[in-house]
Amino acid sequence: MPDDPREQLFLERLEIFRQEGAQCAQFPYSYLAIHAVAARDENVRRGLNEEALFWNTVLGGLQCSLFIALGRVFDSSSKHGITSFLKLAAENQAIFQQEALARRKGAEYAADAREPGPQEFARMERLVAGYSERYNSDYRELRSRVFAHRVHIGERVEQLFSKTNINELEQMVTFLGRFHNAWFNAFHNGSRLTPRRARHSVQSMLDSPRGRAVVKPVQEEMTASAQRALAAISLPSAIPR
């Protein structure tokens, strides 16, 4: 643990954000993978339909958990939300300087470090503002008035869901992991402060899976895990009916 209290606080908040962002990816990618695998495999569809009440409960829980988790991340008043984290990082830019990295890991390690400047911080702010605006426009009311509190029912709920988009949602939740990794690598390795690309399509993950030995982003891990779990229900049941 670093001696500098600013660095300690940053790392604590970074880890909390990693956990929150991971949940935002775990829930939708489990949900989407179940639907995607079932659409491809008749035996999986049969297994789901045989225990429809259970699987509908699982899917409903995943959907509800997603919207609650999204609210925690994108709520501008949340202590551990993305806006609060960005503010903390911007107020402590000194911890990303080459001198600070050299103190933590040695001058040789820090020799080629990149110090994030105003442009990098401004770009991160623009990205966060864009995704936050998208959340507030298309997802916030669903979270607060359908899942957290049952205010809307019937036609109004359908109208709110019609504003959502799977591709947009995939990009939103995978951005959180990319955002975390950018700050992690900038702090620990002196890397350029920029989110690296990552796959977000469930269909592409199913079409071109990566090996189990490969360290994968949480969305890819959940997609692969869901596919393996669903393979089990496509087999003849070992439980007497």
C-alpha positions in Angstrom: 0.0 0.0 0.0 1.5 3.4 -0.9 2.5 5.8 1.8 0.8 8.8 0.2 -2.8 9.1 1.5 -3.9 10.4 -1.9 -2.6 7.3 -3.6 -4.2 5.1 -1.0 -7.6 6.7 -1.5 -7.3 6.5 -5.2 -6.5 2.8 -5.1 -9.4 2.1 -2.7 -11.8 3.9 -4.9 -10.4 2.3 -8.1 -11.0 -1.2 -6.6 -14.6 -0.3 -5.6 -15.2 1.1 -9.1 -13.8 -2.1 -10.6 -16.2 -4.2 -8.6 -19.2 -1.9 -9.5 -18.2 -1.9 -13.2 -17.8 -5.7 -13.3 -21.3 -6.2 -11.9 -22.7 -3.9 -14.6 -21.2 -6.3 -17.2 -21.9 -9.6 -15.4 -25.6 -9.1 -15.2 -26.4 -8.1 -18.8 -23.9 -10.5 -20.4 -25.3 -13.4 -18.5 -28.8 -12.4 -19.6 -27.9 -11.8 -23.2 -25.8 -15.0 -23.4 -28.7 -17.1 -22.2 -30.9 -15.7 -24.9 -28.2 -16.0 -27.6 -27.3 -19.6 -26.8 -30.9 -20.6 -26.6 -31.6 -19.1 -30.0 -28.7 -21.2 -31.5 -29.4 -24.5 -29.8 -32.7 -26.3 -29.8 -31.7 -28.6 -27.0 -30.9 -25.6 -24.8 -34.3 -24.1 -25.6 -35.9 -27.3 -24.6 -34.1 -27.3 -21.3 -35.1 -23.7 -20.6 -38.7 -24.4 -21.4 -38.8 -27.5 -19.2 -38.0 -25.3 -16.2 -39.4 -22.1 -17.5 -40.4 -20.7 -14.0 -36.8 -21.1 -12.7 -35.1 -19.6 -15.8 -37.6 -16.7 -16.0 -36.8 -15.9 -12.4 -33.1 -16.0 -13.1 -33.5 -13.7 -16.1 -35.7 -11.3 -14.2 -33.2 -11.1 -11.4 -30.4 -10.4 -13.8 -32.4 -7.7 -15.5 -33.3 -6.0 -12.2 -29.7 -6.3 -10.9 -28.4 -4.6 -14.0 -30.5 -1.5 -13.7 -29.8 -1.2 -10.0 -26.0 -1.5 -10.6 -26.1 1.0 -13.5 -27.7 3.5 -11.2 -25.0 3.2 -8.7 -22.3 3.8 -11.3 -24.0 6.6 -13.3 -25.8 8.4 -10.4 -23.9 11.8 -10.3 -24.5 12.0 -6.5 -23.1 8.5 -5.8 -19.8 8.5 -3.7 -18.5 5.6 -5.7 -20.0 6.5 -9.1 -18.0 7.2 -12.2 -18.5 11.0 -12.0 -17.2 11.0 -8.4 -14.2 8.8 -9.3 -13.3 11.1 -12.2 -13.4 14.1 -10.0 -11.1 12.4 -7.5 -8.6 11.5 -10.2 -8.6 15.0 -11.7 -8.0 16.6 -8.2 -5.0 14.4 -7.7 -3.2 14.5 -11.0 0.2 14.6 -9.2 -0.1 10.8 -8.4 0.2 10.1 -12.2 3.4 12.0 -12.7 6.6 10.3 -13.6 8.2 11.4 -10.3 5.4 9.7 -8.3 5.7 6.4 -10.3 9.5 6.5 -9.7 8.9 6.8 -6.0 6.6 3.8 -6.1 8.5 1.5 -8.5 12.0 3.0 -9.1 13.5 5.5 -11.5 14.4 2.8 -14.1 10.8 1.5 -14.2 9.4 5.0 -14.6 11.9 6.2 -17.2 9.5 5.8 -20.2 6.3 6.6 -18.3 3.7 8.9 -19.9 2.3 11.6 -17.8 -1.4 12.2 -18.6 -2.0 15.9 -19.5 -5.0 18.1 -19.8 -6.0 16.5 -23.2 -6.2 13.0 -21.7 -8.2 14.2 -18.7 -10.5 16.2 -20.9 -11.1 13.2 -23.2 -12.0 11.0 -20.2 -14.4 13.6 -19.1 -16.0 13.8 -22.5 -16.4 10.0 -22.6 -17.9 9.9 -19.1 -20.3 12.8 -20.0 -21.4 11.0 -23.1 -22.2 7.7 -21.5 -23.8 9.5 -18.5 -26.1 11.4 -20.8 -27.1 8.2 -22.5 -27.9 6.6 -19.2 -29.9 9.6 -18.0 -31.8 9.7 -21.3 -32.7 6.1 -21.9 -32.1 4.1 -18.7 -32.5 6.2 -15.6 -36.2 6.3 -15.5 -36.4 2.6 -15.9 -34.1 2.1 -13.0 -35.8 4.5 -10.6 -39.5 4.1 -11.6 -39.7 0.4 -12.7 -37.0 -1.6 -11.0 -36.1 0.4 -7.8 -39.7 1.6 -7.3 -42.8 0.3 -9.0 -44.2 3.6 -10.2 -44.8 2.9 -13.9 -46.7 -0.2 -15.2 -48.1 -1.4 -18.5 -47.8 0.8 -21.6 -45.4 3.3 -20.0 -42.9 0.5 -19.1 -43.1 -0.7 -22.8 -42.4 2.9 -23.9 -39.3 3.2 -21.7 -37.9 -0.2 -22.9 -38.4 0.9 -26.5 -35.8 3.6 -25.9 -33.1 1.1 -25.0 -30.8 -0.6 -27.4 -28.8 -3.8 -26.9 -25.7 -2.7 -28.8 -25.7 0.7 -27.0 -26.1 -1.1 -23.6 -23.2 -3.5 -24.5 -21.0 -0.5 -25.3 -22.0 1.3 -22.1 -21.2 -1.5 -19.7 -18.0 -2.6 -21.4 -16.7 1.0 -21.3 -16.7 0.7 -17.5 -14.0 -2.0 -17.6 -12.0 -0.1 -20.2 -12.3 3.0 -18.1 -11.0 1.2 -15.0 -8.1 -0.4 -16.9 -7.0 2.9 -18.3 -6.6 4.4 -14.8 -5.1 1.2 -13.4 -2.4 1.1 -16.1 -1.7 4.9 -16.0 -1.2 4.7 -12.2 0.8 1.4 -12.0 2.6 1.3 -15.3 2.8 4.9 -16.5 0.8 3.9 -19.6 -1.1 6.3 -21.8 -4.4 7.3 -20.2 -6.8 6.0 -22.8 -9.4 3.2 -22.8 -8.4 0.4 -25.0 -10.8 -1.3 -27.4 -12.7 -4.4 -26.3 -15.2 -6.7 -27.9 -18.8 -6.0 -26.8 -21.0 -8.2 -29.1 -22.2 -11.3 -27.5 -22.7 -12.9 -30.9 -19.0 -12.3 -31.8 -17.9 -13.8 -28.5 -19.9 -16.9 -29.2 -18.7 -17.1 -32.8 -15.0 -16.7 -31.8 -14.5 -17.7 -28.2 -11.2 -17.3 -26.5 -9.6 -20.2 -24.6 -10.3 -20.8 -20.9 -6.6 -20.2 -20.1 -6.8 -16.7 -21.5 -7.4 -13.9 -19.0 -10.6 -12.3 -20.4 -12.6 -9.2 -19.7 -15.6 -9.9 -17.5 -18.1 -9.7 -20.4 -16.2 -12.5 -22.3 -15.9 -14.6 -19.2 -19.6 -14.4 -18.4 -20.6 -15.2 -22.0 -18.3 -18.3 -22.0 -19.5 -19.3 -18.5 -23.1 -19.0 -19.5 -22.6 -21.1 -22.6 -20.8 -23.8 -20.6 -23.6 -23.8 -17.9 -26.3 -24.0 -20.6 -24.6 -27.0 -22.2 -25.5 -29.0 -19.1 -29.2 -28.5 -19.4 -29.1 -29.6 -23.0 -28.2 -33.1 -21.8 -30.7 -35.8 -20.7 -31.8 -35.0 -17.2 -30.3 -37.1 -14.3 -33.2 -36.0 -12.0 -36.3 -38.2 -12.1 -39.4 -36.4 -13.2 
